[in-house]
Amino acid sequence: MDKSSYSNYVKKKAKKSPIVRDCIFAFIIGGTICTLGHSLRQLYTYLTGDEEIASSLVCTTLIFLSVLLTGLGIYDKIASKAGAGTIVPITGFANAVSSAAIDNKSEGYVLGVGAKMFIIAGPVIVFGMLSGAIYGVIYYISSLFA
């Protein structure tokens, strides 16, 4: 079978993705997560009177809820319908870390949970820090000439 025949065969057998429906679910679920975050920020600002503390509490609450729902197996069910709507906010990062830890707990706390916890999220942390450092150097150099 040549390359074009195989390509046609794959196109015929591939399941068509309902892209409009998927985008709508991602928008609704992602928007719900962001609305929850904003509502929590308003509540925490009202309770503490400090926006910086409120922002920290929102992040902590969303991470806790994400890890809890991942542990209960609910987050994956939501993510299967919402797709990128659950990946983009901070909850997606917390899900990636906690699900890797949960999946590898049978290997022990050190070699399983500890070693594999950042297998998915590790590159995000490394490249995020590297990008931030590069941006900082460029910003510093550009401020010398301004």
Phi and psi in degrees as a GROMACS rama.xvg file:
@    title "Ramachandran Plot"
@    xaxis  label "Phi"
@    yaxis  label "Psi"
@TYPE xy
-81.4997  174.326  ASP-2
-63.23  -43.0273  LYS-3
-70.1595  -36.9646  SER-4
-64.3001  -42.3406  SER-5
-64.7619  -40.2993  TYR-6
-61.7648  -43.0601  SER-7
-64.8465  -40.208  ASN-8
-61.1643  -45.1584  TYR-9
-63.3767  -41.7348  VAL-10
-61.3979  -38.5183  LYS-11
-68.8727  -37.6712  LYS-12
-85.613  -21.7293  LYS-13
-67.7997  138.464  ALA-14
-73.8272  132.791  LYS-15
-72.6066  131.751  LYS-16
-88.6964  127.607  SER-17
-77.7205  79.2784  PRO-18
-62.8889  -37.5702  ILE-19
-66.2644  -45.2956  VAL-20
-62.3799  -42.9048  ARG-21
-62.8302  -40.7401  ASP-22
-65.2665  -39.5998  CYS-23
-64.9902  -45.3638  ILE-24
-62.2275  -42.6033  PHE-25
-62.0347  -41.7854  ALA-26
-64.6808  -45.0233  PHE-27
-67.1256  -48.793  ILE-28
-68.6877  -45.5309  ILE-29
-61.1109  -41.3877  GLY-30
-65.3385  -36.4262  GLY-31
-65.147  -42.1054  THR-32
-63.0018  -43.8939  ILE-33
-67.388  -37.3586  CYS-34
-65.2936  -40.959  THR-35
-60.2885  -44.4794  LEU-36
-61.0366  -43.5153  GLY-37
-66.9182  -40.8885  HIS-38
-63.0056  -42.3038  SER-39
-63.2719  -38.6265  LEU-40
-63.3575  -42.2877  ARG-41
-62.1274  -43.8391  GLN-42
-63.9081  -48.5835  LEU-43
-66.2726  -34.5161  TYR-44
-65.5653  -40.8254  THR-45
-63.4481  -42.3178  TYR-46
-74.4279  -37.8637  LEU-47
-98.9291  -27.7638  THR-48
79.7387  3.29338  GLY-49
-127.197  117.907  ASP-50
-67.3088  -33.4289  GLU-51
-67.2473  -44.6507  GLU-52
-64.4573  -40.8277  ILE-53
-60.6904  -41.9277  ALA-54
-62.9376  -41.0361  SER-55
-64.295  -41.0068  SER-56
-65.9522  -35.5466  LEU-57
-63.7768  -47.4478  VAL-58
-59.1144  -45.7071  CYS-59
-61.8005  -43.1271  THR-60
-65.4379  -45.2461  THR-61
-65.4077  -38.3846  LEU-62
-65.5256  -44.2138  ILE-63
-59.85  -47.0416  PHE-64
-63.0548  -39.1855  LEU-65
-63.9249  -45.7033  SER-66
-66.0929  -41.3086  VAL-67
-61.0721  -48.2992  LEU-68
-66.3516  -31.9212  LEU-69
-66.4346  -45.6086  THR-70
-61.7886  -33.285  GLY-71
-84.277  -6.56601  LEU-72
81.901  9.52644  GLY-73
-85.3673  -36.5314  ILE-74
-60.8023  -40.4292  TYR-75
-64.9691  -34.5689  ASP-76
-67.3332  -40.6377  LYS-77
-65.9137  -44.1089  ILE-78
-65.422  -29.9227  ALA-79
-66.1786  -27.4903  SER-80
-92.5829  -36.9747  LYS-81
-90.7208  -21.344  ALA-82
58.6301  -123.051  GLY-83
-64.2207  -17.0907  ALA-84
-63.1279  -24.1479  GLY-85
-102.388  -11.905  THR-86
-87.094  -37.9262  ILE-87
-67.7951  -47.5615  VAL-88
-67.6236  174.952  PRO-89
-58.9369  -22.7974  ILE-90
-65.4038  -32.3216  THR-91
-66.227  -39.0627  GLY-92
-65.8298  -43.5906  PHE-93
-63.834  -37.8501  ALA-94
-63.9371  -42.3599  ASN-95
-61.9623  -43.1847  ALA-96
-69.3163  -48.3124  VAL-97
-70.7305  -36.6684  SER-98
-67.6496  -36.5129  SER-99
-64.7937  -39.4281  ALA-100
-66.1849  -42.9957  ALA-101
-65.9873  -42.0698  ILE-102
-63.8048  -28.2996  ASP-103
-108.989  15.1619  ASN-104
-67.9629  -22.9575  LYS-105
-68.0426  -18.302  SER-106
-86.601  0.434432  GLU-107
106.002  168.351  GLY-108
-76.2634  -31.9509  TYR-109
-85.8951  -58.418  VAL-110
-80.0827  -19.6862  LEU-111
-96.4621  -75.9227  GLY-112
-64.9645  -51.3591  VAL-113
-65.3358  -43.3845  GLY-114
-77.6306  -34.397  ALA-115
-97.877  -4.89541  LYS-116
-59.8048  -39.0945  MET-117
-103.941  20.957  PHE-118
-64.4548  -35.2435  ILE-119
-92.6592  -43.2448  ILE-120
-82.5129  -17.6687  ALA-121
-55.2704  -50.6512  GLY-122
-60.4573  -33.0453  PRO-123
-64.0835  -43.625  VAL-124
-65.4319  -47.5188  ILE-125
-61.2007  -51.2604  VAL-126
-72.2235  -28.0978  PHE-127
-65.1445  -44.4467  GLY-128
-67.5308  -40.9202  MET-129
-62.9699  -44.2355  LEU-130
-61.7552  -41.6756  SER-131
-63.3477  -40.1608  GLY-132
-66.5196  -43.4259  ALA-133
-62.7059  -44.2315  ILE-134
-60.302  -42.3752  TYR-135
-62.1579  -41.2656  GLY-136
-65.1281  -45.5576  VAL-137
-62.4071  -42.9185  ILE-138
-62.1442  -42.9503  TYR-139
-63.9911  -46.5926  TYR-140
-63.5328  -41.9311  ILE-141
-67.4932  -29.9868  SER-142
-73.316  -21.4399  SER-143
-68.9672  -30.3455  LEU-144
-95.8921  -3.90369  PHE-145
